[in-house]
Amino acid sequence: MSITISIIIPVYNNPQGLKDTISSLVIQNYPFDKYEVIIADNGSIDNTKDIAKEYAGEYPQLVKYVVEDKIQSSYAARNKGIKAAKGNLICFLDANVTVETDFLSKAILWFQRNKVDYLGCNVKMKMIYKTLTSKYNYLFGFDIQTAIKDHKYTPTCCLIIRQTVIEKVGNFDSRLEGGGDFEFGERVSEADFCMDYAKDIIVYHPTRWKYLSLINKSKRVCRGNAELAYYYPNKYKYLFSRHFIIKNFLPRNPIKFYRVLNDKGIQVSMLTTLLFPFYHIPIQLAGTIAAIKRAKVLRETGK
């Protein structure tokens, strides 16, 4: 039987995240001979590769292990996975995302019943550790429906596309450290493929619970903004320019935070409510500095 869907998981130094994701994929209520799981290791230097090889050995007909260690980029790893994929549908999942047992069944059915080429799913944030950072990250999680409707893309933490999309618009831009999902989505939209959002197909993404992890994510995203502005100046120069908008560094409205927290059922103290309006400032500053440094390197070296 032919493979219906290929699930590609890019991973770098994240053994536990990989375990969590694969564990939820090997118990799908979908025939094993109709899907494949491709672990695309981006040159991990810890025991992530051992975990990947263990799963490939335990499920040889289901799990494949490929390595992209020449280009340090999650998008390069995804491209490596695409090259190995045999499915008519391709699903991208991040290593740490978990899915329900009927995830694949629902996804296949959605493509069978709808005229869709590019599908975003309902990504719900999951708090494992209830730290201040975790609660903050929970508030600013993924609004996939808005991303697709207003910005014509979905984050690649969970994205499902037809193989024909790749055939027409090409792979991800492996030069990018961040923003490759955005740039890819815009190409898909410009090629007039049908983009949609599936509210009932739910995946779970753990919140970042350490403040440094939010800092590091901001740096990665902002370096990606600098790269997009450099490689595509006519389209994405504004992404770099917006790092210098003063209001982005100002405190936010505490009343809004309080209301949103209440709406989501998150219990926080008054002190926390007062801290949250300032919480983004170091994150924003670290990201802007990273973008400036990356832009400087690009101007001097071109890469």
Steps between C-alpha positions, in 0.01 A plus 500: 500500500621850423583753772222755547676743734858566608561665838829693512648591839806729496697472823816638654617405851153424632482132602200534733303709252567241231386219731177684579418559134588154370318331788177670393553405134560127541158452663290655225174328407614506139659208309876480554555425131325822394726751674865557582686701761824667390734630769721768345791552739671836451837375627419446867801463728320344798310170523218615270645292218501193725131548577427541128690182412320307776160587354618425146621162623183421694267612219703433182195509272372825648788720620783630281807686621678756280772750586560854381828610659639723226256789546395606852138588437173332590385582148796314353405202719141519372629508143702186571183334627308611192760332279439170680120531516277267298157627605253694288454713811782639710456596864757702692508465879752647741678272744301567822156522338261217589188388320189300582455143374261610225722782373592331171150363440352848539769660283452251215123541517532879487698483177257247354195713576638847431673674213811588696873494427648662811348435843564649842374322813381611841819529709417507870754603758564253779647610833722230651670731749290787629774759518453871432665453161275206420189705577630787289575268208154347535347843445696559181469156346392412148205662325518290185164609362604867503845418362348327197221752445702820541861399433464203262713253694500262792797421725669174408452362851199339329440542127350254249538548124456308179817380328390704196565819699870415526511405134377846402645746754811310607649425842555720803776762481777327695698824534252619762530439872148628563203612294532225241145386570375853432696536175389153385136575580508818295636309201221246538240778514647679199479174305122499568494180701204457733590569865275398787478458877368191679372591846411139584848361427674572828869474587671591825806720536672531840554851629852625546544516875845659532541871431828435316315278254275796407811716458662239274185461291481877455862507383435225247185664364664841477811366329257347253342842447842643416562216255163544331564873464843432352408222256159646406536878548204594281263278698631481854700810580215604731566200726840640591380860520231425755765409756555873543142599582517653848154391614608137475729561797241671719301330779167348400156549652474299827119502490507319167730234645273453799193454281670257264635295790154480655343401168750214468442390859859566611534595864770762563579741779466876471881524501517272196238709323713808562818327382361371170480844329882522532575136429553543126751785520821295555373246245439776245835663571696174469328426170573843357868477594518156338337636182746790481798267544370259236434783255857626551647155425286467189611839369866413559504140378181449299419184694 
